[in-house]
Amino acid sequence: MEWPVEYYKKENSSIPVLDYLLTLDAKMRCKNAGKSL
């Protein structure tokens, strides 16, 4: 099942949620995205 996700941008064009997700290792990224390896 897929869910549409809208990320918000700050005034400086950064995307906090995306920045957070990119700091996670691959396994945790999959877990946060609701997918299994």
N, C-alpha and C positions, 0 to 999 in steps of 0.2 A: 504494500500500500504506500502511496506517495502523498505527501502533503505539500502544498505550496507554501513557501516561506518568503516573507518580505523582510529584508534587512533595512534598518533605518540608517541614514548617514548623519553624522554630526556636521556642524558648520564648516569644519576643516576637511570635510570629505572622507574622514575615517569611518570605518564600519566596525563598531566594537564587537559585535557577535562574531563576525568573520575573523577579526584579529584573534579572538579567543579560540575559535575552532582551529585555526592554523597553528596555534601553539601546542595543540594536543598531538600525541603520537597517533599513528594510523589506526590502531585498535580502538582507542578511545574516540577518535573521530567517527568511526563506524558505529560505535555504541551510541554516541550522541545523535547520529543521524537515523538511528533506529534500524540499522542494517547489521547483519552478522557477517563475519569473515568466512 
